[in-house]
Amino acid sequence: MLVTLKQILGKAHRGHYAVGAFNVNNLEMIQAVMLAAEAEKSPAIMSTSEGAIHYAGMEELGALAHLAAKRSKLPITFHLDHGKNVELIKTAIKSGLYGSVMFDGSSLPYEENVATTKELVILAHKTNVSVEAELGAIAGIEDFVTVADRDAHLTDPKQAVDFVKRTGCDALAIAVGTKHGAYKFAGDSTLDYARIKKIASVVKIPLVLHGASGVPENVKKVCIQYGCDIEDAKGVSDASIRKSVSLGINKVNIDTDLRIAFDAGVRKFLHDNPKVIDPREILKPAVELIAKVVAQKMRLLGSSGKS
């Protein structure tokens, strides 16, 4: 069943666990997320980035996600991820497809971020659409989001209090040391746990961790074995995610891990079955592998059994 982000994260906030927001770009990714959610009896957030909308279409992805969610008794949110284009966000709000939208004004001057977020919150709340905002910039590259390391700045707790009070946003994405993309860290992942704890103690709405894919070694190994050149890819460790959730994170965004799983599944199948040309058969292992990755994330975040 379709629910808003405020509903799904409100329960997570009270229950001290997190819900995964999984970026979907096509039918197969939506199928995989739903397979995992059903197996784990977990709520789930299906997110579409601006890049996904450019690739597959807002109405097309929305129709697929709505159909999948309506066939399930599990709480599912359809979410616009990392919206920077204000007009696109307004279109998403008015479309009736999204239970929530994210406005990423983190690269804007503070007062402009506040004003634009507030404007979008007022518009969204008129139709019961939740709004996630961002304060502080997250390094790395993901679709149309590019923030250089030197420009990335961590979220200030005092400013977060002011931002939430003035904007009325329903969830806040914070910058605490994660990065977008597959190449997050050269060594071990290092997050600012003290900052997460402090923000969670003064901001009384759900907090969001972006750039949180883990680049699981078992999936990475398969991908490399069958031709994927991602030797240096390294993500946020499970231990880091687990600790972040324990300190107050209620939503964790996952994109890169699903891409690697998709790639690994297709590459291995094509290698092992060179005579098969049926796209349904070729894509089936990708769905299965993505579903395994999503299920593992749900267990890690503590959302399994929380439907």
C-alpha positions as CSV (number, residue, x, y, z in Angstrom):
1,M,0.0,0.0,0.0
2,L,1.1,3.5,-0.7
3,V,2.0,5.8,2.2
4,T,3.8,9.1,2.7
5,L,7.4,9.5,3.8
6,K,6.2,11.1,7.0
7,Q,4.2,8.0,7.8
8,I,6.9,5.5,7.0
9,L,9.7,7.4,8.8
10,G,7.5,8.5,11.7
11,K,7.2,4.8,12.7
12,A,10.9,4.3,12.1
13,H,11.7,7.3,14.3
14,R,9.6,6.0,17.1
15,G,11.0,2.5,16.7
16,H,14.7,3.5,16.4
17,Y,15.4,1.8,13.1
18,A,15.9,3.0,9.5
19,V,14.1,2.4,6.2
20,G,16.0,1.9,3.0
21,A,15.4,4.3,0.1
22,F,16.3,2.3,-3.0
23,N,16.8,4.1,-6.3
24,V,14.8,2.4,-9.2
25,N,15.2,3.1,-12.9
26,N,13.1,0.4,-14.5
27,L,10.7,-2.5,-14.0
28,E,13.3,-4.9,-12.9
29,M,14.6,-2.8,-10.0
30,I,11.0,-2.2,-8.8
31,Q,10.4,-5.9,-8.9
32,A,13.5,-6.6,-6.9
33,V,12.7,-4.1,-4.2
34,M,9.2,-5.5,-3.8
35,L,10.5,-9.1,-3.8
36,A,12.9,-8.2,-0.9
37,A,10.2,-6.2,1.0
38,E,7.8,-9.1,0.8
39,A,10.4,-11.6,1.9
40,E,11.6,-9.4,4.8
41,K,8.1,-8.1,5.7
42,S,9.7,-4.6,5.6
43,P,8.5,-1.2,4.6
44,A,10.4,0.3,1.7
45,I,11.0,3.6,-0.2
46,M,11.3,3.4,-3.9
47,S,13.1,6.5,-5.2
48,T,13.5,8.1,-8.6
49,S,16.3,10.5,-9.2
50,E,16.1,13.3,-11.8
51,G,18.3,11.0,-13.9
52,A,15.9,8.1,-13.7
53,I,13.0,10.4,-14.7
54,H,15.1,11.6,-17.7
55,Y,15.7,8.0,-18.6
56,A,12.4,6.3,-18.1
57,G,9.8,9.0,-17.5
58,M,8.0,10.2,-14.4
59,E,4.6,8.8,-15.3
60,E,6.0,5.5,-16.5
61,L,8.0,4.9,-13.3
62,G,5.1,6.1,-11.2
63,A,2.7,3.8,-12.9
64,L,5.0,0.8,-12.3
65,A,5.6,1.7,-8.7
66,H,2.0,2.4,-7.9
67,L,0.9,-0.9,-9.4
68,A,3.5,-2.8,-7.4
69,A,2.7,-1.0,-4.1
70,K,-1.1,-1.4,-4.5
71,R,-0.7,-5.1,-4.9
72,S,1.1,-5.3,-1.6
73,K,-0.1,-4.9,2.0
74,L,3.4,-3.5,3.0
75,P,3.9,0.3,3.5
76,I,5.6,1.6,0.4
77,T,6.6,5.2,-0.4
78,F,7.2,6.5,-3.9
79,H,9.8,9.2,-3.5
80,L,11.6,11.8,-5.7
81,D,15.2,11.7,-4.8
82,H,17.7,14.6,-4.9
83,G,15.5,17.1,-6.6
84,K,17.4,20.2,-7.6
85,N,15.1,21.4,-10.4
86,V,12.4,23.3,-8.5
87,E,9.9,23.1,-11.4
88,L,10.4,19.3,-11.7
89,I,9.7,19.0,-8.0
90,K,6.5,21.0,-8.3
91,T,5.5,18.8,-11.2
92,A,6.1,15.7,-9.1
93,I,4.1,17.2,-6.2
94,K,1.2,18.0,-8.5
95,S,1.3,14.7,-10.3
96,G,-0.3,12.7,-7.6
97,L,2.3,10.0,-8.0
98,Y,4.7,10.8,-5.2
99,G,4.2,10.3,-1.5
100,S,7.3,12.5,-0.9
101,V,9.8,14.7,-2.7
102,M,13.3,15.7,-1.8
103,F,14.6,19.2,-2.4
104,D,18.3,19.4,-2.4
105,G,19.1,23.1,-1.8
106,S,22.4,22.3,-0.1
107,S,24.5,24.1,-2.6
108,L,22.4,27.3,-2.3
109,P,23.1,30.1,0.1
110,Y,21.5,29.2,3.4
111,E,18.7,31.8,3.3
112,E,17.8,30.7,-0.3
113,N,17.7,27.1,0.8
114,V,15.4,28.0,3.7
115,A,13.1,30.1,1.5
116,T,12.8,27.5,-1.4
117,T,12.4,24.6,1.0
118,K,9.6,26.4,2.8
119,E,7.8,27.2,-0.4
120,L,7.9,23.6,-1.5
121,V,6.8,22.4,1.9
122,I,3.7,24.6,1.8
123,L,2.8,23.4,-1.7
124,A,3.4,19.7,-0.9
125,H,1.6,19.7,2.4
126,K,-1.6,20.9,0.6
127,T,-1.8,17.5,-1.0
128,N,-0.4,15.4,1.8
129,V,3.1,15.0,0.1
130,S,6.0,14.9,2.5
131,V,9.2,16.9,1.9
132,E,12.8,15.9,2.7
133,A,15.3,18.7,2.6
134,E,19.1,18.8,2.8
135,L,21.5,20.9,4.9
136,G,25.2,20.5,4.3
137,A,26.7,19.0,1.1
138,I,27.5,15.4,0.4
139,A,30.6,14.8,-1.8
140,G,30.7,12.6,-4.8
141,I,28.7,12.1,-8.0
142,E,25.3,10.5,-8.4
143,D,23.3,11.2,-11.6
144,F,23.0,15.0,-11.9
145,V,24.4,15.7,-8.4
146,T,28.0,16.8,-8.3
147,V,29.7,18.3,-5.2
148,A,33.5,18.5,-5.1
149,D,35.2,17.3,-2.0
150,R,36.6,20.7,-1.3
151,D,33.1,22.2,-1.4
152,A,31.5,19.6,0.7
153,H,30.6,20.8,4.2
154,L,29.1,19.0,7.2
155,T,25.8,19.9,8.7
156,D,25.9,22.3,11.7
157,P,23.6,21.1,14.5
158,K,22.5,24.7,15.5
159,Q,21.8,25.6,11.9
160,A,19.8,22.3,11.5
161,V,17.5,23.4,14.4
162,D,16.8,26.8,12.8
163,F,16.4,25.2,9.3
164,V,13.8,22.6,10.4
165,K,11.9,25.2,12.5
166,R,11.7,27.7,9.6
167,T,11.0,25.3,6.8
168,G,8.6,22.7,8.4
169,C,10.3,19.9,6.4
170,D,9.4,16.3,7.3
171,A,12.9,14.8,7.1
172,L,16.4,16.2,7.0
173,A,19.3,14.8,5.0
174,I,22.5,15.6,6.8
175,A,26.2,15.6,5.7
176,V,28.3,13.6,8.1
177,G,31.1,12.2,5.9
178,T,29.4,9.9,3.4
179,K,29.9,10.3,-0.4
180,H,27.8,9.6,-3.5
181,G,29.0,7.1,-6.1
182,A,31.0,3.8,-5.9
183,Y,34.3,5.3,-4.9
184,K,33.6,6.7,-1.4
185,F,36.7,6.0,0.6
186,A,40.4,5.0,0.0
187,G,40.6,3.4,3.4
188,D,38.0,2.6,6.1
189,S,34.7,4.6,6.0
190,T,34.9,7.4,8.6
191,L,31.6,9.1,9.6
192,D,31.1,11.9,12.1
193,Y,29.1,9.9,14.7
194,A,29.3,12.7,17.3
195,R,27.6,15.0,14.8
196,I,24.8,12.5,14.1
197,K,24.2,12.1,17.8
198,K,24.1,15.8,18.4
199,I,21.8,16.6,15.5
200,A,19.5,13.8,16.5
201,S,19.3,15.2,20.0
202,V,18.2,18.7,18.9
203,V,16.3,18.0,15.7
204,K,13.0,16.1,16.4
205,I,12.3,14.8,12.9
206,P,13.7,11.8,11.0
207,L,17.3,12.2,9.8
208,V,18.5,10.9,6.4
209,L,21.9,9.4,5.3
210,H,22.7,9.9,1.7
211,G,25.6,8.3,-0.2
212,A,25.4,5.2,2.0
213,S,25.9,2.3,-0.4
214,G,28.3,-0.3,1.0
215,V,29.7,-1.8,-2.3
216,P,29.3,-5.4,-0.9
217,E,32.5,-7.4,-1.5
218,N,30.7,-10.6,-2.7
219,V,28.7,-8.7,-5.4
220,K,31.7,-6.6,-6.4
221,K,33.7,-9.8,-6.8
222,V,31.2,-11.3,-9.2
223,C,31.0,-8.1,-11.1
224,I,34.8,-7.9,-11.5
225,Q,35.1,-11.6,-12.4
226,Y,32.8,-11.1,-15.4
227,G,34.4,-7.9,-16.7
228,C,33.3,-5.0,-14.5
229,D,36.3,-2.6,-13.8
230,I,35.5,-1.4,-10.3
231,E,38.5,-2.7,-8.3
232,D,38.9,0.5,-6.3
233,A,35.2,0.9,-5.5
234,K,34.6,1.1,-1.7
235,G,31.5,2.1,0.2
236,V,30.3,2.7,3.7
237,S,30.8,-0.3,6.0
238,D,27.9,-2.2,7.5
239,A,29.3,-1.3,11.0
240,S,29.2,2.4,10.1
241,I,25.6,2.1,8.9
242,R,24.5,0.1,11.9
243,K,26.1,2.7,14.3
244,S,24.6,5.6,12.4
245,V,21.1,4.1,12.7
246,S,21.7,3.5,16.4
247,L,22.5,7.2,16.8
248,G,19.4,8.5,15.1
249,I,19.4,7.9,11.3
250,N,15.9,6.8,10.1
251,K,16.3,6.7,6.3
252,V,19.3,5.4,4.3
253,N,19.7,5.9,0.6
254,I,21.0,3.1,-1.5
255,D,21.8,3.4,-5.3
256,T,25.3,2.2,-6.2
257,D,24.8,-1.2,-4.6
258,L,21.8,-1.9,-6.8
259,R,23.6,-0.8,-9.9
260,I,26.5,-3.1,-9.2
261,A,24.2,-6.0,-8.5
262,F,22.3,-5.4,-11.7
263,D,25.5,-5.3,-13.7
264,A,26.9,-8.4,-12.0
265,G,23.8,-10.4,-12.6
266,V,23.6,-9.5,-16.3
267,R,27.3,-10.0,-16.9
268,K,27.5,-13.4,-15.3
269,F,24.4,-14.7,-17.1
270,L,25.6,-13.5,-20.5
271,H,29.0,-15.1,-19.9
272,D,27.4,-18.4,-18.9
273,N,24.7,-18.5,-21.5
274,P,26.1,-17.0,-24.7
275,K,23.2,-18.5,-26.8
276,V,20.4,-16.9,-24.9
277,I,19.0,-13.8,-26.5
278,D,15.7,-13.5,-24.5
279,P,15.9,-10.3,-22.5
280,R,13.5,-11.8,-19.9
281,E,16.0,-14.5,-19.2
282,I,19.0,-12.2,-19.3
283,L,17.5,-9.8,-16.7
284,K,16.1,-12.4,-14.3
285,P,19.4,-13.0,-12.5
286,A,19.8,-9.2,-12.1
287,V,16.4,-9.0,-10.3
288,E,17.3,-11.9,-8.1
289,L,20.7,-10.4,-7.1
290,I,19.3,-7.0,-6.5
291,A,16.6,-8.5,-4.3
292,K,19.3,-10.2,-2.2
293,V,21.2,-7.0,-1.8
294,V,18.0,-5.1,-0.8
295,A,17.0,-7.8,1.7
296,Q,20.4,-7.6,3.3
297,K,20.1,-3.8,3.7
298,M,16.7,-4.2,5.3
299,R,18.1,-6.5,7.9
300,L,21.0,-4.2,8.5
301,L,18.8,-1.2,8.9
302,G,16.4,-3.0,11.3
303,S,13.3,-2.6,9.1
304,S,12.8,-6.3,8.6
305,G,9.6,-7.4,10.2
306,K,8.5,-3.8,10.8
307,S,5.7,-3.8,8.1
